[in-house]
Structure formats: C-alpha cells, structure tokens
Amino acid sequence: MNAAQRTELFAMLDELARRYPEWRLGQLVANLADWADQAVWDVEDDRLLEAAKVHLAELASRSAELRA
C-alpha cells in the first residue's frame, strides 16, 4: 500500500467513524475486517480500503433509494 492509498484508507476510516460515532476504533476496524471476509489480524490494508469503499457505496445507494 502506497502513501496515497494509506491516506485514502484513513479518510474512509474518518467517514465511517462519523457515520458510526458509537463504535470504538477497534470495533470499526474489526467490522471492516469482517466486511472484507478476513480475520482482523490477517486482513491487509488494501482489503480494508476496498471494504470501506464498498460499504460506503452501499450506504449511499440505500440513501438515494430512500429519497426516490
């Protein structure tokens, strides 16, 4: 993972933390690992990034459907 991807992952974590303010950081990372179908201690950063992108896209899609 390069620096730009790492920065993007942290931005995704920030967005998820805003959407789920009741979650602690460990919960957030554990849930991301689960969404990536990986154990939290085995998941690679790029898989976390992809899982975050997919989850946020799904949330945006649901939100758009509710507005329609």
Sequence and secondary structure as in RCSB ss.txt:
>XXXX:A:sequence
MNAAQRTELFAMLDELARRYPEWRLGQLVANLADWADQAVWDVEDDRLLEAAKVHLAELASRSAELRA
>XXXX:A:secstr
  HHHHHHHHHHHHHHHHH TTS HHHHHHHHHHHTTS TTT  HHHHHHHHHHHHHHHHHHHHHHH 
